[in-house]
Each structure stands twice: as structure tokens, then as C-alpha cells.
Amino acid sequence: MDKLSLYAKLLKLEHTFFALPFLLSSVVILYQETPPFGKMFWLLVAFVAARTAGMAFNRWIDLPIDKANPRTSIWPHATGHVKEQEIRQIALVSSLVFVLSSLMINWLAFFLSPFVLFLLWFYPYAKRVTYYPHFVLGLVYFLIPVAVDVALNTRVSWTALVLGTAMALWVSGFDILYSLQDYDFDRQYGVKSLAVKYGIGKALKVARLLHIGTFLSLLLLVLLVDFFGFLYVVGLFFIALLLVYEHSLVKESDLSHLNRAFFTVNAWVSLLYFLVVLISKVTDL
């Protein structure tokens, strides 16, 4: 149990609350009926495996950085409580499970799975080669609705692309906020981010613009999804309020509320969106 607890801390399982509700929202939006149990089972297995692989790649590749960073130096892999070999094994096994589950879904998902793994592997390196690593992570989340469409409908629809755009902008925006925790360390160590290149103030402005784009993309879905109506628009209004609240917590001169803005608010955004989508489909309001 102690080892499982260390793995949970290593892989940040609580971050699942950011993506899982959006995955389920994608299923509700993109599939007209109740999905077959087998397809949903393998879709969820693929989701968990991909996320696990991505986090393991991140911890493995970033190990030297995490050891040097005071904020992350207490994490299980940085302290040595989880060995580098264990991280490599987790990354390998979860990658294989992801490919296998993709094969169980359909051939198209199987053929596209290496591209997803490449992005998950490349993201930790992005902060070494570009000041825009946040958009690489955004691209990973863009693929979630696309993957759902491929899995359930063997296609890529405009609805999936718009929903993916909303997710990409949302994740890129809050990843910019997340990176502010390490702004001073990143500048000294040579880790690249939008804030390092342009400063905290400009990075905050970009994050706000990205989240405005998130809202507009979600609003655009009203034109593409038959069962979206008044209730959906009202729900988006409350999501917009959450995003405004998130940005009100983070100021250039005061980053003390960053954790609340990142963890609490974004988890509520994802969960609220799923509830709005589900209720809209059930009630057709």
C-alpha cells in the first residue's frame, strides 16, 4: 500500500479530474446512443494508460530538473523513494497497454496510437527546446475528443475538432498558470516557458486570451450539437464565471493563490461542463 501511495503521488492521480469529465462529455456529445460496454471499457483503459504513460515519461525525463527544483525535490522520484527503473517500467507497461487497448477499439485507433505516444513522450522535452511547451500539452488534450470520435464513430467530425480546440485552449491556459510556480527556478536553470520569455504579466494576458477562446469554442458547439440549447448556454455562463474567478486569484504581484486557481477551479470547470452536457442531453432543454 505504501508503494501504491507513492505511485499515486508520482503520477498525480488527482489531476485525472481535469481530463476525465471532458472525456465523458465528449462521449455524450459525439455518440447519439448509449455506447457499447466493450467500447467504453477499452476507451477508459486507453485513457488511463495514456495519462499514466504521459506522467511517467514526464517524471522520468524531468528527473534531473525535479531533483534541482526546491518545489519538486520532495516528490517520490526526486527523493529516490520511486526508482528511475520503476518509472521506466511504468512508462513502458502503460504505453503497451495503451497500444493494446487502441487495437481492441478499432484499427484506426491502433494506427493513430503511436502519434499520441510520441506527443506524450515529447512534451517533457518541449520545455527544453521551445518557450511554448504549454501548447504541446494543449495538443495532447485536443486529441481527447478526436480519439473519442475515432473510437466510437470511426471518424473525425467538426464537433470533435471544435471541442478539442476548446480543451486545447483551456489546458494551454492553465498550464501557463501552473508554470508560474517555478518562474524563478526556470529562469536560473534554463527551463523554457511563456513566462520566462515574456514575463509573468504578459503570460497572464495570454492565459486569459486562451480561456476566452475556450469559452467561445464551447459556445460555438451550440451550432453543431442538436441538443444544446438554453440550459447549455446558462451552464457556459457559470463556467465563464469560474474562469474569471480563476484569473482573479492570480496576479503578477501575488501568486500565493495559484494552487487554488489551478487545482480547485479547473476541476470544477471540467466537472460542471460534464454535468451541463449530460443534463442538456437528458432533458433536451
C-alpha atoms as a printed R data frame, in Angstrom:
    type eleno elety resid chain resno       x      y       z
1   ATOM     1    CA   MET     A     1   0.000  0.000   0.000
2   ATOM     2    CA   ASP     A     2   2.883  2.367   0.721
3   ATOM     3    CA   LYS     A     3   4.300  1.712  -2.740
4   ATOM     4    CA   LEU     A     4   0.905  2.283  -4.379
5   ATOM     5    CA   SER     A     5   0.595  5.539  -2.460
6   ATOM     6    CA   LEU     A     6   3.997  6.625  -3.771
7   ATOM     7    CA   TYR     A     7   2.952  5.744  -7.331
8   ATOM     8    CA   ALA     A     8  -0.256  7.750  -6.899
9   ATOM     9    CA   LYS     A     9   1.771 10.761  -5.766
10  ATOM    10    CA   LEU     A    10   4.261 10.228  -8.577
11  ATOM    11    CA   LEU     A    11   1.553 10.121 -11.249
12  ATOM    12    CA   LYS     A    12  -0.607 12.876  -9.698
13  ATOM    13    CA   LEU     A    13  -3.789 10.821  -9.925
14  ATOM    14    CA   GLU     A    14  -5.822 13.761  -8.647
15  ATOM    15    CA   HIS     A    15  -5.134 15.506 -11.955
16  ATOM    16    CA   THR     A    16  -7.426 12.932 -13.574
17  ATOM    17    CA   PHE     A    17 -10.323 15.142 -12.508
18  ATOM    18    CA   PHE     A    18  -9.205 17.691 -15.103
19  ATOM    19    CA   ALA     A    19  -9.486 15.393 -18.117
20  ATOM    20    CA   LEU     A    20 -11.892 12.558 -17.252
21  ATOM    21    CA   PRO     A    21 -15.079 14.687 -17.154
22  ATOM    22    CA   PHE     A    22 -14.127 16.187 -20.523
23  ATOM    23    CA   LEU     A    23 -13.613 12.680 -21.905
24  ATOM    24    CA   LEU     A    24 -17.083 11.698 -20.687
25  ATOM    25    CA   SER     A    25 -18.503 14.941 -22.090
26  ATOM    26    CA   SER     A    26 -17.010 14.012 -25.451
27  ATOM    27    CA   VAL     A    27 -18.739 10.625 -25.314
28  ATOM    28    CA   VAL     A    28 -22.119 12.213 -24.524
29  ATOM    29    CA   ILE     A    29 -21.743 14.826 -27.275
30  ATOM    30    CA   LEU     A    30 -20.314 12.652 -30.036
31  ATOM    31    CA   TYR     A    31 -22.294  9.426 -29.609
32  ATOM    32    CA   GLN     A    32 -26.026  9.574 -30.056
33  ATOM    33    CA   GLU     A    33 -26.935  6.488 -28.028
34  ATOM    34    CA   THR     A    34 -25.543  4.642 -25.027
35  ATOM    35    CA   PRO     A    35 -22.051  3.469 -26.041
36  ATOM    36    CA   PRO     A    36 -21.416 -0.288 -26.122
37  ATOM    37    CA   PHE     A    37 -19.889 -1.511 -22.875
38  ATOM    38    CA   GLY     A    38 -16.872 -3.024 -24.624
39  ATOM    39    CA   LYS     A    39 -16.027  0.191 -26.463
40  ATOM    40    CA   MET     A    40 -16.385  2.287 -23.310
41  ATOM    41    CA   PHE     A    41 -14.281 -0.156 -21.299
42  ATOM    42    CA   TRP     A    42 -11.383 -0.057 -23.748
43  ATOM    43    CA   LEU     A    43 -11.756  3.693 -24.207
44  ATOM    44    CA   LEU     A    44 -11.358  4.234 -20.460
45  ATOM    45    CA   VAL     A    45  -8.439  1.778 -20.328
46  ATOM    46    CA   ALA     A    46  -6.759  3.669 -23.165
47  ATOM    47    CA   PHE     A    47  -7.374  6.984 -21.399
48  ATOM    48    CA   VAL     A    48  -5.895  5.805 -18.084
49  ATOM    49    CA   ALA     A    49  -2.950  4.126 -19.826
50  ATOM    50    CA   ALA     A    50  -2.159  7.188 -21.964
51  ATOM    51    CA   ARG     A    51  -2.321  9.520 -18.993
52  ATOM    52    CA   THR     A    52  -0.139  7.169 -16.916
53  ATOM    53    CA   ALA     A    53   2.395  6.903 -19.736
54  ATOM    54    CA   GLY     A    54   2.478 10.676 -20.155
55  ATOM    55    CA   MET     A    55   3.058 11.307 -16.457
56  ATOM    56    CA   ALA     A    56   5.709  8.570 -16.258
57  ATOM    57    CA   PHE     A    57   7.544  9.996 -19.283
58  ATOM    58    CA   ASN     A    58   7.378 13.418 -17.643
59  ATOM    59    CA   ARG     A    59   8.789 12.193 -14.325
60  ATOM    60    CA   TRP     A    60  11.495 10.091 -15.994
61  ATOM    61    CA   ILE     A    61  12.730 12.718 -18.432
62  ATOM    62    CA   ASP     A    62  12.434 15.591 -15.932
63  ATOM    63    CA   LEU     A    63  14.177 13.727 -13.109
64  ATOM    64    CA   PRO     A    64  17.337 15.937 -13.131
65  ATOM    65    CA   ILE     A    65  15.204 19.090 -13.172
66  ATOM    66    CA   ASP     A    66  12.885 17.840 -10.434
67  ATOM    67    CA   LYS     A    67  15.831 16.986  -8.197
68  ATOM    68    CA   ALA     A    68  17.212 20.506  -8.568
69  ATOM    69    CA   ASN     A    69  13.895 22.327  -8.171
70  ATOM    70    CA   PRO     A    70  13.083 23.060  -4.489
71  ATOM    71    CA   ARG     A    71   9.335 22.663  -5.145
72  ATOM    72    CA   THR     A    72   9.650 19.204  -6.707
73  ATOM    73    CA   SER     A    73  12.707 17.915  -4.847
74  ATOM    74    CA   ILE     A    74  10.404 16.308  -2.237
75  ATOM    75    CA   TRP     A    75   8.456 14.307  -4.846
76  ATOM    76    CA   PRO     A    76   8.859 10.488  -4.635
77  ATOM    77    CA   HIS     A    77  11.066 10.098  -7.715
78  ATOM    78    CA   ALA     A    78  13.279 13.059  -6.782
79  ATOM    79    CA   THR     A    79  13.888 11.690  -3.287
80  ATOM    80    CA   GLY     A    80  14.586  8.198  -4.611
81  ATOM    81    CA   HIS     A    81  11.561  6.555  -2.972
82  ATOM    82    CA   VAL     A    82  10.486  5.605  -6.503
83  ATOM    83    CA   LYS     A    83  13.468  4.433  -8.536
84  ATOM    84    CA   GLU     A    84  14.178  5.576 -12.071
85  ATOM    85    CA   GLN     A    85  13.920  1.970 -13.235
86  ATOM    86    CA   GLU     A    86  10.401  1.752 -11.789
87  ATOM    87    CA   ILE     A    87   9.378  4.885 -13.680
88  ATOM    88    CA   ARG     A    88  10.723  3.434 -16.921
89  ATOM    89    CA   GLN     A    89   8.782  0.222 -16.299
90  ATOM    90    CA   ILE     A    90   5.576  2.159 -15.631
91  ATOM    91    CA   ALA     A    91   6.079  4.150 -18.830
92  ATOM    92    CA   LEU     A    92   6.724  1.013 -20.895
93  ATOM    93    CA   VAL     A    93   3.849 -1.056 -19.496
94  ATOM    94    CA   SER     A    94   1.300  1.760 -19.717
95  ATOM    95    CA   SER     A    95   2.402  2.520 -23.291
96  ATOM    96    CA   LEU     A    96   1.911 -1.113 -24.269
97  ATOM    97    CA   VAL     A    97  -1.492 -1.189 -22.566
98  ATOM    98    CA   PHE     A    98  -2.460  1.963 -24.466
99  ATOM    99    CA   VAL     A    99  -1.495  0.451 -27.827
100 ATOM   100    CA   LEU     A   100  -3.273 -2.816 -26.995
101 ATOM   101    CA   SER     A   101  -6.452 -1.049 -25.876
102 ATOM   102    CA   SER     A   102  -6.356  1.043 -29.060
103 ATOM   103    CA   LEU     A   103  -6.198 -2.177 -31.067
104 ATOM   104    CA   MET     A   104  -9.207 -3.507 -29.154
105 ATOM   105    CA   ILE     A   105 -11.162 -0.362 -30.086
106 ATOM   106    CA   ASN     A   106 -10.579 -0.398 -33.856
107 ATOM   107    CA   TRP     A   107  -7.813 -0.393 -36.455
108 ATOM   108    CA   LEU     A   108  -7.888  3.376 -36.948
109 ATOM   109    CA   ALA     A   109  -7.310  3.963 -33.242
110 ATOM   110    CA   PHE     A   110  -4.474  1.430 -33.328
111 ATOM   111    CA   PHE     A   111  -2.723  3.114 -36.272
112 ATOM   112    CA   LEU     A   112  -3.025  6.554 -34.621
113 ATOM   113    CA   SER     A   113  -1.814  5.407 -31.181
114 ATOM   114    CA   PRO     A   114   1.946  5.871 -31.914
115 ATOM   115    CA   PHE     A   115   1.320  9.547 -32.712
116 ATOM   116    CA   VAL     A   116  -0.322 10.016 -29.306
117 ATOM   117    CA   LEU     A   117   2.587  8.279 -27.575
118 ATOM   118    CA   PHE     A   118   5.053 10.473 -29.441
119 ATOM   119    CA   LEU     A   119   3.346 13.632 -28.140
120 ATOM   120    CA   LEU     A   120   3.261 12.259 -24.593
121 ATOM   121    CA   TRP     A   121   6.975 11.478 -24.838
122 ATOM   122    CA   PHE     A   122   7.865 14.786 -26.485
123 ATOM   123    CA   TYR     A   123   6.049 17.076 -24.018
124 ATOM   124    CA   PRO     A   124   8.762 16.867 -21.299
125 ATOM   125    CA   TYR     A   125  11.382 17.750 -23.906
126 ATOM   126    CA   ALA     A   126   9.345 20.692 -25.203
127 ATOM   127    CA   LYS     A   127  10.361 22.913 -22.289
128 ATOM   128    CA   ARG     A   128  13.968 22.363 -23.346
129 ATOM   129    CA   VAL     A   129  13.536 23.391 -26.990
130 ATOM   130    CA   THR     A   130  10.691 25.925 -27.088
131 ATOM   131    CA   TYR     A   131   9.197 28.673 -24.964
132 ATOM   132    CA   TYR     A   132   5.736 27.353 -25.859
133 ATOM   133    CA   PRO     A   133   5.553 23.884 -24.234
134 ATOM   134    CA   HIS     A   134   2.050 24.699 -22.968
135 ATOM   135    CA   PHE     A   135   0.691 24.320 -26.484
136 ATOM   136    CA   VAL     A   136   2.223 20.865 -26.836
137 ATOM   137    CA   LEU     A   137   0.242 19.806 -23.765
138 ATOM   138    CA   GLY     A   138  -2.784 21.541 -25.276
139 ATOM   139    CA   LEU     A   139  -2.372 19.424 -28.401
140 ATOM   140    CA   VAL     A   140  -2.453 16.275 -26.255
141 ATOM   141    CA   TYR     A   141  -5.795 17.341 -24.796
142 ATOM   142    CA   PHE     A   142  -7.052 18.392 -28.233
143 ATOM   143    CA   LEU     A   143  -6.801 14.733 -29.174
144 ATOM   144    CA   ILE     A   144  -9.187 13.534 -26.441
145 ATOM   145    CA   PRO     A   145 -12.462 14.345 -28.287
146 ATOM   146    CA   VAL     A   146 -10.830 13.321 -31.555
147 ATOM   147    CA   ALA     A   147  -9.903  9.956 -30.008
148 ATOM   148    CA   VAL     A   148 -13.451  9.504 -28.721
149 ATOM   149    CA   ASP     A   149 -14.839 10.182 -32.202
150 ATOM   150    CA   VAL     A   150 -12.377  7.729 -33.744
151 ATOM   151    CA   ALA     A   151 -13.190  5.101 -31.108
152 ATOM   152    CA   LEU     A   152 -16.970  5.347 -31.227
153 ATOM   153    CA   ASN     A   153 -17.696  6.559 -34.759
154 ATOM   154    CA   THR     A   154 -14.514  5.765 -36.756
155 ATOM   155    CA   ARG     A   155 -14.366  9.361 -37.960
156 ATOM   156    CA   VAL     A   156 -13.196 12.851 -37.033
157 ATOM   157    CA   SER     A   157 -16.105 15.317 -37.089
158 ATOM   158    CA   TRP     A   158 -16.194 19.100 -36.903
159 ATOM   159    CA   THR     A   159 -17.831 18.763 -33.497
160 ATOM   160    CA   ALA     A   160 -14.844 16.784 -32.200
161 ATOM   161    CA   LEU     A   161 -12.424 19.331 -33.657
162 ATOM   162    CA   VAL     A   162 -14.206 22.293 -32.057
163 ATOM   163    CA   LEU     A   163 -14.486 20.526 -28.710
164 ATOM   164    CA   GLY     A   164 -10.820 19.551 -28.989
165 ATOM   165    CA   THR     A   165  -9.912 23.177 -29.684
166 ATOM   166    CA   ALA     A   166 -11.772 24.242 -26.539
167 ATOM   167    CA   MET     A   167  -9.895 21.662 -24.480
168 ATOM   168    CA   ALA     A   168  -6.539 22.602 -26.014
169 ATOM   169    CA   LEU     A   169  -7.023 26.302 -25.251
170 ATOM   170    CA   TRP     A   170  -8.246 25.554 -21.724
171 ATOM   171    CA   VAL     A   171  -5.310 23.280 -20.877
172 ATOM   172    CA   SER     A   172  -2.708 25.537 -22.510
173 ATOM   173    CA   GLY     A   173  -4.056 28.439 -20.482
174 ATOM   174    CA   PHE     A   174  -3.962 26.738 -17.115
175 ATOM   175    CA   ASP     A   175  -0.570 25.159 -17.880
176 ATOM   176    CA   ILE     A   176   0.775 28.687 -18.307
177 ATOM   177    CA   LEU     A   177  -0.584 29.485 -14.847
178 ATOM   178    CA   TYR     A   178   0.896 26.272 -13.442
179 ATOM   179    CA   SER     A   179   4.340 27.133 -14.810
180 ATOM   180    CA   LEU     A   180   4.402 30.375 -12.811
181 ATOM   181    CA   GLN     A   181   5.143 28.344  -9.668
182 ATOM   182    CA   ASP     A   182   8.648 27.720 -10.995
183 ATOM   183    CA   TYR     A   183   9.280 31.051 -12.697
184 ATOM   184    CA   ASP     A   184  12.427 31.970 -10.721
185 ATOM   185    CA   PHE     A   185  13.856 28.452 -10.860
186 ATOM   186    CA   ASP     A   186  13.131 28.085 -14.585
187 ATOM   187    CA   ARG     A   187  14.975 31.318 -15.374
188 ATOM   188    CA   GLN     A   188  18.030 30.180 -13.445
189 ATOM   189    CA   TYR     A   189  18.022 26.580 -14.683
190 ATOM   190    CA   GLY     A   190  17.225 27.364 -18.325
191 ATOM   191    CA   VAL     A   191  13.774 25.765 -18.462
192 ATOM   192    CA   LYS     A   192  11.669 27.458 -21.123
193 ATOM   193    CA   SER     A   193   8.121 28.757 -20.714
194 ATOM   194    CA   LEU     A   194   5.985 31.627 -21.921
195 ATOM   195    CA   ALA     A   195   6.567 33.481 -18.653
196 ATOM   196    CA   VAL     A   196  10.342 33.058 -18.903
197 ATOM   197    CA   LYS     A   197  10.343 34.566 -22.402
198 ATOM   198    CA   TYR     A   198   7.813 37.385 -21.978
199 ATOM   199    CA   GLY     A   199   7.448 37.872 -18.226
200 ATOM   200    CA   ILE     A   200   4.669 36.950 -15.815
201 ATOM   201    CA   GLY     A   201   2.397 39.856 -16.771
202 ATOM   202    CA   LYS     A   202   2.292 39.011 -20.475
203 ATOM   203    CA   ALA     A   203   1.973 35.303 -19.739
204 ATOM   204    CA   LEU     A   204  -1.125 36.018 -17.639
205 ATOM   205    CA   LYS     A   205  -2.627 38.007 -20.505
206 ATOM   206    CA   VAL     A   206  -2.039 35.141 -22.928
207 ATOM   207    CA   ALA     A   207  -3.660 32.696 -20.475
208 ATOM   208    CA   ARG     A   208  -6.713 34.955 -20.254
209 ATOM   209    CA   LEU     A   209  -6.981 35.156 -24.036
210 ATOM   210    CA   LEU     A   210  -6.743 31.379 -24.288
211 ATOM   211    CA   HIS     A   211  -9.563 30.937 -21.802
212 ATOM   212    CA   ILE     A   212 -11.694 33.440 -23.678
213 ATOM   213    CA   GLY     A   213 -11.051 31.229 -26.699
214 ATOM   214    CA   THR     A   214 -12.136 28.221 -24.626
215 ATOM   215    CA   PHE     A   215 -15.468 29.875 -23.834
216 ATOM   216    CA   LEU     A   216 -16.067 30.912 -27.455
217 ATOM   217    CA   SER     A   217 -15.228 27.426 -28.749
218 ATOM   218    CA   LEU     A   218 -17.629 25.821 -26.283
219 ATOM   219    CA   LEU     A   219 -20.277 28.364 -27.270
220 ATOM   220    CA   LEU     A   220 -19.752 27.532 -30.957
221 ATOM   221    CA   LEU     A   221 -20.869 23.986 -30.209
222 ATOM   222    CA   VAL     A   222 -24.428 25.307 -29.881
223 ATOM   223    CA   LEU     A   223 -24.458 25.441 -33.688
224 ATOM   224    CA   LEU     A   224 -23.135 21.886 -34.049
225 ATOM   225    CA   VAL     A   225 -24.876 19.855 -31.332
226 ATOM   226    CA   ASP     A   226 -28.631 19.338 -31.692
227 ATOM   227    CA   PHE     A   227 -29.468 19.004 -28.003
228 ATOM   228    CA   PHE     A   228 -27.575 22.113 -26.867
229 ATOM   229    CA   GLY     A   229 -29.953 24.931 -26.026
230 ATOM   230    CA   PHE     A   230 -30.792 27.402 -23.284
231 ATOM   231    CA   LEU     A   231 -29.571 25.197 -20.427
232 ATOM   232    CA   TYR     A   232 -26.189 24.703 -22.101
233 ATOM   233    CA   VAL     A   233 -25.706 28.448 -22.586
234 ATOM   234    CA   VAL     A   234 -26.609 29.104 -18.937
235 ATOM   235    CA   GLY     A   235 -24.099 26.451 -17.894
236 ATOM   236    CA   LEU     A   236 -21.394 28.110 -20.001
237 ATOM   237    CA   PHE     A   237 -22.146 31.389 -18.223
238 ATOM   238    CA   PHE     A   238 -21.278 29.779 -14.881
239 ATOM   239    CA   ILE     A   239 -18.163 28.178 -16.372
240 ATOM   240    CA   ALA     A   240 -17.121 31.622 -17.599
241 ATOM   241    CA   LEU     A   241 -17.574 32.939 -14.053
242 ATOM   242    CA   LEU     A   242 -15.302 30.177 -12.761
243 ATOM   243    CA   LEU     A   243 -12.634 31.103 -15.304
244 ATOM   244    CA   VAL     A   244 -12.914 34.773 -14.363
245 ATOM   245    CA   TYR     A   245 -12.584 33.790 -10.709
246 ATOM   246    CA   GLU     A   246  -9.530 31.660 -11.541
247 ATOM   247    CA   HIS     A   247  -7.750 34.589 -13.150
248 ATOM   248    CA   SER     A   248  -8.748 36.950 -10.354
249 ATOM   249    CA   LEU     A   249  -6.782 34.731  -7.959
250 ATOM   250    CA   VAL     A   250  -3.520 35.030  -9.893
251 ATOM   251    CA   LYS     A   251  -1.801 38.399 -10.120
252 ATOM   252    CA   GLU     A   252   1.653 39.349 -11.299
253 ATOM   253    CA   SER     A   253   2.450 40.693  -7.850
254 ATOM   254    CA   ASP     A   254   0.740 37.873  -5.907
255 ATOM   255    CA   LEU     A   255   0.969 34.178  -6.860
256 ATOM   256    CA   SER     A   256   0.045 32.895  -3.405
257 ATOM   257    CA   HIS     A   257  -3.375 31.621  -4.558
258 ATOM   258    CA   LEU     A   258  -2.017 29.791  -7.590
259 ATOM   259    CA   ASN     A   259  -2.719 26.302  -6.252
260 ATOM   260    CA   ARG     A   260  -6.371 27.122  -5.603
261 ATOM   261    CA   ALA     A   261  -6.699 28.620  -9.078
262 ATOM   262    CA   PHE     A   262  -5.058 25.627 -10.735
263 ATOM   263    CA   PHE     A   263  -6.391 22.630  -8.832
264 ATOM   264    CA   THR     A   264  -9.756 23.602  -7.385
265 ATOM   265    CA   VAL     A   265 -11.181 25.887 -10.058
266 ATOM   266    CA   ASN     A   266 -10.132 23.801 -13.056
267 ATOM   267    CA   ALA     A   267 -11.510 20.611 -11.525
268 ATOM   268    CA   TRP     A   268 -14.850 22.391 -11.083
269 ATOM   269    CA   VAL     A   269 -14.772 23.705 -14.659
270 ATOM   270    CA   SER     A   270 -14.354 20.203 -16.057
271 ATOM   271    CA   LEU     A   271 -16.955 18.639 -13.773
272 ATOM   272    CA   LEU     A   272 -19.511 21.400 -14.317
273 ATOM   273    CA   TYR     A   273 -19.151 21.128 -18.074
274 ATOM   274    CA   PHE     A   274 -19.830 17.392 -17.966
275 ATOM   275    CA   LEU     A   275 -22.937 17.910 -15.823
276 ATOM   276    CA   VAL     A   276 -24.218 20.638 -18.156
277 ATOM   277    CA   VAL     A   277 -23.687 18.434 -21.215
278 ATOM   278    CA   LEU     A   278 -25.293 15.385 -19.587
279 ATOM   279    CA   ILE     A   279 -28.345 17.263 -18.301
280 ATOM   280    CA   SER     A   280 -28.768 19.020 -21.646
281 ATOM   281    CA   LYS     A   281 -28.870 15.688 -23.449
282 ATOM   282    CA   VAL     A   282 -31.235 14.058 -20.961
283 ATOM   283    CA   THR     A   283 -33.672 16.983 -20.775
284 ATOM   284    CA   ASP     A   284 -33.135 18.382 -24.314
285 ATOM   285    CA   LEU     A   285 -33.508 21.935 -22.914
